[in-house]
């Protein structure tokens, strides 16, 4: 797929990430897409050639990515505190 700019590619991947979160995809897959979005967000923020008119679009895309990242982090599996297991006892048959 060819994109006109890095910002377009970031928007594409954040949209895909949002769909996959809603779909309930595996956590490692979500984290991989999230990392890819992070790389593009850094490239967009460093781009000196970007027109100043795209500033609001860049901010919106970066904030959307951060919001999706928080959604992924909020869905971490929580460890349950370990409870002691019941002990099994042998009960003898005294009627023999």
Beta strands, then each sheet from edge to edge (+ up, - down):
end
